[in-house]
């Protein structure tokens, strides 16, 4: 197994989301690798958890990375969050990301979950994607 591509994958995903015109049209610069301290905008995107499984082929390290991108809003209802989630999905599903280390063999959407949080005052959509990566080191 190789976890060596994890940082490169995260960076490429963040860059793809930050440079997507449709997504930034909806949330501006409110796309975070880590949620900053202090007051947050009423609608934002953040990178979340990741699970990694070994998938090397014997000649090189490889892995399946299942990672979450979350959309969080204070808005009433789920419509705004789902519109942003649609843009995240469109930006990432089947994307051909160039990694600083390793190679991305595929990136697909796995599932999503929409729910209320914080006593019903926040809405959250968690999108889970799966990336197959090969390490070239």
C-alpha positions as CSV (number, residue, x, y, z in Angstrom):
1,X,0.0,0.0,0.0
2,X,1.0,3.5,-0.5
3,X,-0.4,6.5,1.4
4,X,2.2,8.7,-0.4
5,X,-0.3,10.1,-2.8
6,X,-2.8,11.3,-0.2
7,X,-1.5,14.9,0.1
8,X,-1.2,15.3,-3.7
9,X,-4.8,14.0,-4.2
10,X,-6.1,16.4,-1.5
11,X,-4.3,19.3,-3.1
12,X,-5.6,18.5,-6.6
13,X,-9.2,18.1,-5.3
14,X,-9.0,21.4,-3.5
15,X,-7.5,23.2,-6.5
16,X,-10.2,21.7,-8.8
17,X,-13.0,22.9,-6.5
18,X,-11.4,26.4,-6.0
19,X,-11.0,26.9,-9.7
20,X,-14.4,25.7,-10.8
21,X,-16.3,28.7,-12.1
22,X,-19.8,27.4,-11.4
23,X,-18.9,26.4,-7.8
24,X,-17.1,29.7,-7.0
25,X,-20.1,31.5,-8.5
26,X,-22.2,29.9,-5.8
27,X,-19.9,30.2,-2.8
28,X,-17.2,32.6,-3.8
29,X,-14.0,31.8,-2.0
30,X,-15.8,29.8,0.8
31,X,-14.1,26.6,-0.1
32,X,-11.9,25.3,2.8
33,X,-9.4,22.6,3.4
34,X,-10.0,23.2,7.1
35,X,-12.8,25.4,8.4
36,X,-11.2,28.6,9.7
37,X,-11.9,29.8,13.3
38,X,-14.4,32.6,13.8
39,X,-17.6,33.5,12.0
40,X,-18.3,31.5,8.8
41,X,-20.2,32.5,5.7
42,X,-23.8,31.2,5.5
43,X,-22.9,28.7,2.8
44,X,-19.5,27.0,2.4
45,X,-17.7,23.9,1.1
46,X,-15.1,22.0,3.1
47,X,-13.0,18.9,2.6
48,X,-13.7,16.2,5.1
49,X,-12.7,12.7,6.2
50,X,-10.9,10.1,4.1
51,X,-10.7,6.3,4.2
52,X,-7.9,4.6,2.3
53,X,-7.5,1.0,1.2
54,X,-4.5,-0.8,-0.3
55,X,-4.8,-1.5,-4.0
56,X,-1.3,-2.0,-5.3
57,X,-0.6,-4.3,-8.2
58,X,2.7,-5.8,-7.0
59,X,4.8,-3.5,-9.2
60,X,3.8,-0.2,-7.6
61,X,1.9,1.1,-4.6
62,X,-1.7,2.0,-5.2
63,X,-4.8,2.8,-3.1
64,X,-8.5,3.5,-3.2
65,X,-9.2,6.9,-1.4
66,X,-12.8,7.5,-0.4
67,X,-13.1,11.1,0.7
68,X,-15.8,13.4,1.7
69,X,-16.6,17.0,0.5
70,X,-19.2,18.7,2.6
71,X,-21.6,21.6,1.8
72,X,-22.9,23.4,4.9
73,X,-25.5,26.2,4.9
74,X,-27.5,28.2,7.4
75,X,-30.2,28.7,4.7
76,X,-33.7,27.4,5.3
77,X,-34.3,24.2,3.4
78,X,-31.9,22.1,1.4
79,X,-32.2,23.7,-2.0
80,X,-29.1,26.0,-1.7
81,X,-27.0,23.2,-0.3
82,X,-28.1,20.8,-3.0
83,X,-27.3,23.3,-5.8
84,X,-23.8,23.7,-4.4
85,X,-23.5,19.9,-4.0
86,X,-24.5,19.5,-7.6
87,X,-21.6,21.8,-8.6
88,X,-19.1,19.9,-6.4
89,X,-20.2,16.6,-8.0
90,X,-20.0,18.1,-11.5
91,X,-16.5,19.4,-10.8
92,X,-15.1,16.1,-9.4
93,X,-17.0,13.2,-11.0
94,X,-14.7,11.6,-13.6
95,X,-12.3,14.5,-13.3
96,X,-8.8,14.1,-14.8
97,X,-6.8,15.6,-12.0
98,X,-3.0,16.0,-12.3
99,X,-1.3,15.1,-9.1
100,X,2.0,16.4,-7.8
101,X,2.9,12.8,-6.9
102,X,1.5,9.6,-8.4
103,X,-1.2,9.2,-11.0
104,X,-5.0,9.3,-10.7
105,X,-6.5,6.3,-12.5
106,X,-10.2,7.2,-11.8
107,X,-12.4,9.4,-9.7
108,X,-16.1,8.6,-9.2
109,X,-19.0,9.7,-7.1
110,X,-20.1,7.1,-4.5
111,X,-22.9,8.5,-2.4
112,X,-24.3,11.6,-0.6
113,X,-26.2,12.2,2.6
114,X,-28.2,15.4,3.4
115,X,-29.2,16.1,7.0
116,X,-29.9,18.8,9.5
117,X,-27.4,19.7,12.2
118,X,-27.1,21.9,15.3
119,X,-30.7,21.6,16.4
120,X,-31.9,22.1,12.8
121,X,-30.3,25.5,12.2
122,X,-27.7,24.1,9.7
123,X,-28.1,21.9,6.6
124,X,-25.3,19.7,5.5
125,X,-24.7,17.6,2.4
126,X,-21.8,15.1,2.6
127,X,-20.7,13.8,-0.8
128,X,-18.3,10.8,-0.9
129,X,-16.0,10.2,-3.9
130,X,-13.7,7.4,-4.6
131,X,-10.3,7.9,-6.3
132,X,-8.0,5.1,-7.5
133,X,-4.4,6.3,-7.4
134,X,-1.0,4.8,-8.2
135,X,2.2,5.9,-6.6
136,X,5.1,6.5,-8.9
137,X,7.8,6.8,-6.3
